[in-house]
Amino acid sequence: MLEKQRAEIDAIDREIVALFERRMQVVVDVARIKKENGIAILDANREKEVITKVQSYLKDATLKEELAEVYETLMKVSKDYQKKRMNH
């Protein structure tokens, strides 16, 4: 009954995971640059800009709040990972 939809979600999840890994590789570079230059991990203005920018990519504007939530979580994970990497 739901096999087709679940297979499609699985395919989308594979793409999301690949993009997540790619994004986190860039986060490692960001952490290195911040550490070398004494820059704080948190940049609240940048986070607001990112959320506004990604919301502008939506075709379905009714998803703005949900997308903001996804990105707030993603940026928290990124900051935590930066902290971990900066302590190495």
HELIX and SHEET records of a PDB file:
HELIX    1   1 GLU A    3  ASN A   37  1                                  35    
HELIX    2   2 ALA A   44  SER A   56  1                                  13    
HELIX    3   3 ALA A   61  LEU A   63  5                                   3    
HELIX    4   4 LYS A   64  MET A   86  1                                  23    
END                                                                             
